[in-house]
Amino acid sequence: MDRRAWRATPDLKKIGGPHGPGQGKVGPDPGPMPGQQPVTQQPPAYPAYPAPAPMQMQSNTTVVINQAGPRGRPPPRQWSSGLCGCFSDMDSCLGVFFCGNGCYPCYLSYKLNESCCLPCVLGGGTWLLALRVKMRAENNIEGSILNDFYTSCCCAECVMCQLSREHDFVTSQAMTY
């Protein structure tokens, strides 16, 4: 049988060709057979969610709290004692006088929660500058790094006494920011 004749024969089209339905077809799909429904894909089944509850009228209360003063960190404060206030704390004054170039720098570093080796590692006045900057930063004390540098270079013994007094003041006041 000729192919053209096969396609033209209406009886063979109904049954899908000489070999039965779906067998021996060549060319584009002619579509669904008469009397058959086309096959379509169904979307996957999703779990049923409960319907949202109807909106209810709610009253909102807004509370505004005004706090006095600036927010955040308080303004910087002054040192608790002056640079030359050595006589108000004779223990640190005598310790620096007799051991200022020996064990007192290590003691002071340890007292300020740093390694006791800090004066040996940094050497010169650098360790003292570092401790003074740390004390100012942690306790919100007014000043500048340049001021700390010149003060540590020119009056190292007075700075050691001042740092010791400031540490004692801060721990007695339990000031936290």
C-alpha positions as a printed NumPy array, in Angstrom:
array([[  0.   ,   0.   ,   0.   ],
       [  1.262,   3.403,  -0.93 ],
       [  1.865,   5.907,   1.848],
       [ -0.176,   8.581,   0.215],
       [ -3.005,   6.141,  -0.085],
       [ -2.664,   5.156,   3.572],
       [ -2.965,   8.76 ,   4.748],
       [ -5.893,   9.356,   2.508],
       [ -7.78 ,   6.27 ,   3.674],
       [-10.244,   7.363,   6.368],
       [-10.697,   3.872,   7.838],
       [ -6.989,   3.478,   8.567],
       [ -6.843,   6.937,  10.194],
       [ -9.496,   5.967,  12.726],
       [ -7.601,   2.958,  13.977],
       [ -4.163,   4.573,  13.826],
       [ -2.671,   2.802,  10.837],
       [ -2.18 ,  -0.745,   9.579],
       [ -0.325,  -1.796,  12.773],
       [ -2.867,  -0.554,  15.345],
       [ -3.154,   2.605,  17.401],
       [  0.131,   4.518,  17.789],
       [  2.089,   2.151,  15.608],
       [  3.638,   2.998,  12.293],
       [  2.785,   6.682,  12.317],
       [  5.058,   8.925,  10.347],
       [  4.841,  12.712,  10.368],
       [  3.116,  15.174,  12.642],
       [  0.468,  13.988,  15.109],
       [ -2.947,  14.449,  13.497],
       [ -4.496,  15.261,  16.901],
       [ -7.017,  13.354,  18.988],
       [ -9.16 ,  10.715,  17.428],
       [-12.797,  11.594,  16.913],
       [-14.68 ,  10.882,  20.118],
       [-11.551,  11.028,  22.356],
       [-10.656,  13.843,  24.736],
       [ -7.203,  15.411,  24.44 ],
       [ -4.807,  14.542,  27.287],
       [ -3.676,  17.526,  29.322],
       [ -1.264,  17.654,  32.262],
       [ -2.728,  18.518,  35.633],
       [ -0.749,  20.777,  37.971],
       [  0.676,  19.01 ,  41.024],
       [ -1.621,  18.9  ,  44.017],
       [ -0.702,  21.402,  46.732],
       [ -1.802,  21.101,  50.35 ],
       [ -4.901,  23.068,  51.133],
       [ -4.246,  26.103,  53.316],
       [ -6.916,  27.507,  55.567],
       [ -8.572,  30.637,  54.34 ],
       [ -7.316,  33.799,  56.082],
       [ -9.482,  35.101,  58.868],
       [-11.454,  38.215,  58.08 ],
       [ -9.739,  41.476,  59.065],
       [-10.835,  42.892,  62.377],
       [-10.542,  46.521,  63.31 ],
       [ -7.748,  47.066,  65.802],
       [ -6.905,  50.186,  67.686],
       [ -3.231,  51.067,  67.86 ],
       [ -1.788,  53.1  ,  70.678],
       [  1.454,  54.935,  70.001],
       [  3.619,  55.814,  72.984],
       [  6.292,  58.448,  72.535],
       [  9.001,  58.632,  75.165],
       [ 11.174,  61.707,  75.314],
       [ 14.344,  61.235,  77.27 ],
       [ 16.337,  64.171,  78.498],
       [ 19.881,  64.579,  77.272],
       [ 21.768,  63.326,  74.237],
       [ 21.567,  59.714,  73.18 ],
       [ 24.548,  57.421,  73.133],
       [ 27.741,  58.046,  74.958],
       [ 27.929,  60.864,  77.511],
       [ 30.248,  63.783,  76.781],
       [ 33.939,  63.256,  77.564],
       [ 35.029,  63.923,  81.119],
       [ 38.249,  65.227,  82.612],
       [ 40.901,  63.111,  84.328],
       [ 39.976,  62.424,  87.951],
       [ 43.259,  63.976,  89.102],
       [ 45.753,  66.324,  87.551],
       [ 49.08 ,  65.328,  86.078],
       [ 50.935,  66.676,  89.1  ],
       [ 48.604,  65.209,  91.719],
       [ 51.231,  62.737,  92.885],
       [ 50.977,  63.701,  96.532],
       [ 47.329,  62.632,  96.745],
       [ 48.508,  59.036,  96.185],
       [ 51.836,  58.524,  97.915],
       [ 51.979,  54.767,  97.135],
       [ 52.188,  55.3  ,  93.38 ],
       [ 54.434,  58.328,  93.822],
       [ 56.992,  56.364,  95.868],
       [ 56.655,  53.3  ,  93.612],
       [ 57.444,  55.37 ,  90.51 ],
       [ 60.242,  57.272,  92.279],
       [ 62.087,  54.141,  93.407],
       [ 61.087,  51.623,  90.7  ],
       [ 60.038,  53.818,  87.74 ],
       [ 62.72 ,  52.347,  85.494],
       [ 62.418,  48.801,  86.852],
       [ 59.418,  46.808,  87.918],
       [ 56.788,  49.572,  88.28 ],
       [ 56.09 ,  49.854,  84.521],
       [ 55.411,  46.079,  84.45 ],
       [ 53.175,  46.383,  87.521],
       [ 51.255,  49.288,  85.951],
       [ 50.738,  47.404,  82.678],
       [ 49.415,  44.394,  84.57 ],
       [ 47.181,  46.63 ,  86.694],
       [ 45.632,  48.08 ,  83.508],
       [ 44.856,  44.579,  82.151],
       [ 47.738,  44.407,  79.716],
       [ 50.712,  42.081,  79.59 ],
       [ 53.413,  42.832,  82.126],
       [ 55.87 ,  42.444,  79.229],
       [ 54.415,  45.477,  77.424],
       [ 57.134,  47.939,  78.609],
       [ 59.859,  45.49 ,  77.553],
       [ 58.331,  44.793,  74.132],
       [ 57.422,  48.343,  73.106],
       [ 60.31 ,  50.058,  74.861],
       [ 60.903,  53.787,  75.238],
       [ 57.775,  55.792,  76.013],
       [ 55.645,  53.968,  73.476],
       [ 54.207,  51.569,  76.069],
       [ 53.179,  54.497,  78.26 ],
       [ 51.554,  56.289,  75.33 ],
       [ 49.623,  53.108,  74.501],
       [ 48.386,  52.746,  78.086],
       [ 47.363,  56.393,  78.305],
       [ 45.424,  56.248,  75.006],
       [ 43.751,  53.021,  76.137],
       [ 42.744,  54.562,  79.485],
       [ 41.287,  57.631,  77.757],
       [ 39.357,  55.59 ,  75.201],
       [ 37.905,  53.081,  77.657],
       [ 36.822,  55.677,  80.201],
       [ 35.691,  58.483,  77.886],
       [ 38.322,  60.967,  79.036],
       [ 38.828,  64.168,  77.092],
       [ 42.098,  64.62 ,  75.205],
       [ 43.988,  63.777,  72.038],
       [ 46.685,  61.357,  70.969],
       [ 49.073,  64.25 ,  70.337],
       [ 48.528,  65.525,  73.88 ],
       [ 49.072,  61.988,  75.197],
       [ 52.296,  61.709,  73.183],
       [ 53.851,  64.942,  74.513],
       [ 52.69 ,  64.265,  78.064],
       [ 54.137,  60.732,  78.021],
       [ 57.457,  61.931,  76.583],
       [ 57.966,  64.931,  78.866],
       [ 56.489,  63.714,  82.172],
       [ 56.63 ,  59.907,  82.089],
       [ 56.822,  59.549,  85.889],
       [ 53.807,  61.848,  86.409],
       [ 51.837,  59.962,  83.712],
       [ 52.524,  56.622,  85.433],
       [ 51.204,  58.04 ,  88.725],
       [ 48.182,  59.581,  86.999],
       [ 47.308,  56.285,  85.253],
       [ 47.504,  54.418,  88.553],
       [ 45.262,  56.989,  90.281],
       [ 42.789,  56.979,  87.391],
       [ 42.571,  53.193,  87.465],
       [ 41.88 ,  53.296,  91.206],
       [ 39.227,  56.002,  90.683],
       [ 37.475,  54.088,  87.882],
       [ 37.401,  50.806,  89.787],
       [ 36.08 ,  52.525,  92.922],
       [ 33.33 ,  54.305,  90.938],
       [ 32.535,  51.215,  88.795],
       [ 31.894,  53.484,  85.818],
       [ 30.785,  51.681,  82.686],
       [ 29.782,  53.128,  79.348]])
